[in-house]
Amino acid sequence: MNLTKIQTGQAITVIRFIWWTLSIEEKRGLIPVYKQLILLRETYQEPDAINRICKRFGVERAKLSTKCRKREIVNCRHLIWWKLKGKMSYTEMGAMFNKDHSTVSAAYRKINGVLELPRSNKDLYNMIMIVEGL
């Protein structure tokens, strides 16, 4: 897709607006297009922040979209979502890494829990402090 940042945002807005009027078959056909738009929008939004976080913690960006549950990859993914909060919806952030919005929501609650009680996970707390400075 060769769309500008404004066109991408407009296309996402239109899909969201008409979503509830579509049949199940139409929705199924639109989901891949929507995911591509979200990924395209992500390239306009915060690629630098994502790349900085990946580089800082030594995680390949491609591994963030896998089903790998290694602690360093999971924590990196969670920190990226935490950093992007407010700039994108949970659904959009999840689509970036082939995850569900509920996974993003749980990750956000996890990070906030560590911020409220730093002793619960000192390693993750230190990672959060580093990400805040990026």
C-alpha positions as CSV (number, residue, x, y, z in Angstrom):
1,M,0.0,0.0,0.0
2,N,1.3,3.4,-0.9
3,L,-0.7,5.7,1.3
4,T,0.3,8.9,3.1
5,K,0.0,9.3,6.8
6,I,-3.2,11.2,6.5
7,Q,-4.8,8.7,4.0
8,T,-3.9,5.9,6.4
9,G,-5.5,7.6,9.3
10,Q,-8.6,8.3,7.3
11,A,-8.9,4.8,6.0
12,I,-8.7,3.4,9.6
13,T,-11.3,5.9,10.7
14,V,-13.7,4.8,7.9
15,I,-13.3,1.2,8.7
16,R,-14.0,1.8,12.4
17,F,-17.1,3.9,11.5
18,I,-18.6,1.3,9.2
19,W,-17.5,-1.8,11.1
20,W,-20.8,-2.4,12.9
21,T,-22.8,-2.2,9.6
22,L,-20.9,-4.9,7.9
23,S,-21.8,-8.6,7.6
24,I,-19.5,-11.3,9.0
25,E,-18.2,-12.1,5.6
26,E,-17.4,-8.5,4.9
27,K,-15.6,-8.1,8.2
28,R,-13.5,-11.2,7.5
29,G,-12.5,-9.8,4.2
30,L,-11.7,-6.4,5.8
31,I,-9.5,-7.7,8.7
32,P,-6.3,-8.3,6.6
33,V,-6.7,-4.8,5.1
34,Y,-7.2,-3.3,8.5
35,K,-4.1,-5.1,9.9
36,Q,-2.0,-3.8,7.0
37,L,-3.3,-0.2,7.7
38,I,-2.4,-0.5,11.3
39,L,1.1,-1.7,10.5
40,L,1.4,1.1,8.0
41,R,0.2,3.6,10.5
42,E,2.7,2.2,13.0
43,T,5.5,3.0,10.6
44,Y,4.3,6.6,10.7
45,Q,3.7,6.7,14.4
46,E,6.5,5.6,16.6
47,P,9.1,3.5,14.8
48,D,11.9,5.4,16.5
49,A,10.6,4.6,20.0
50,I,10.1,0.9,19.1
51,N,13.5,0.7,17.5
52,R,15.2,2.4,20.5
53,I,13.6,0.1,23.0
54,C,14.5,-3.0,20.9
55,K,18.1,-1.8,20.5
56,R,18.5,-0.9,24.2
57,F,17.4,-4.3,25.4
58,G,19.0,-6.3,22.5
59,V,15.7,-7.7,21.1
60,E,15.2,-8.1,17.4
61,R,12.1,-6.3,16.3
62,A,10.9,-9.3,14.2
63,K,10.9,-11.5,17.4
64,L,8.3,-9.2,19.0
65,S,5.6,-10.6,16.6
66,T,6.3,-14.2,17.4
67,K,4.6,-16.4,20.0
68,C,7.9,-16.6,21.9
69,R,7.4,-16.2,25.7
70,K,11.0,-15.5,26.7
71,R,11.0,-12.9,29.4
72,E,13.2,-10.4,27.6
73,I,11.0,-10.4,24.5
74,V,7.8,-10.3,26.5
75,N,9.0,-7.4,28.7
76,C,10.3,-5.5,25.6
77,R,6.9,-5.9,23.9
78,H,5.1,-4.8,27.1
79,L,7.3,-1.8,27.5
80,I,6.7,-0.7,23.9
81,W,2.9,-1.0,24.5
82,W,3.2,1.0,27.7
83,K,5.2,3.7,25.9
84,L,2.7,3.9,23.0
85,K,-0.3,4.2,25.4
86,G,-2.4,7.2,24.5
87,K,-1.1,7.3,20.9
88,M,-2.8,4.2,19.7
89,S,-5.7,2.0,20.9
90,Y,-5.1,-1.4,22.5
91,T,-6.4,-3.1,19.3
92,E,-4.0,-1.2,17.1
93,M,-1.0,-1.9,19.4
94,G,-2.0,-5.6,19.5
95,A,-2.3,-5.7,15.7
96,M,1.3,-4.4,15.4
97,F,2.6,-7.6,17.0
98,N,-0.2,-10.1,16.2
99,K,-1.7,-10.0,19.7
100,D,-5.1,-9.4,21.1
101,H,-6.2,-6.2,22.7
102,S,-6.7,-8.0,26.0
103,T,-3.0,-9.0,26.0
104,V,-2.1,-5.3,25.6
105,S,-4.4,-4.3,28.4
106,A,-3.0,-7.0,30.7
107,A,0.6,-5.8,29.9
108,Y,-0.4,-2.2,30.6
109,R,-1.8,-3.2,34.0
110,K,1.3,-5.3,34.7
111,I,3.6,-2.3,34.0
112,N,1.5,0.0,36.2
113,G,1.5,-2.6,39.0
114,V,5.3,-2.6,38.9
115,L,5.3,1.2,39.0
116,E,3.0,1.2,42.1
117,L,5.1,-1.5,43.9
118,P,8.7,-1.4,42.5
119,R,9.9,-4.2,44.8
120,S,7.6,-6.7,43.2
121,N,9.8,-6.9,40.1
122,K,13.1,-4.9,40.4
123,D,14.4,-5.9,37.0
124,L,11.2,-4.8,35.2
125,Y,11.1,-1.6,37.2
126,N,14.7,-0.8,36.1
127,M,13.7,-1.4,32.5
128,I,10.7,0.9,32.9
129,M,13.0,3.7,34.2
130,I,15.3,3.2,31.2
131,V,12.3,3.4,28.8
132,E,11.1,6.6,30.4
133,G,14.4,8.2,29.5
134,L,14.3,7.0,25.9
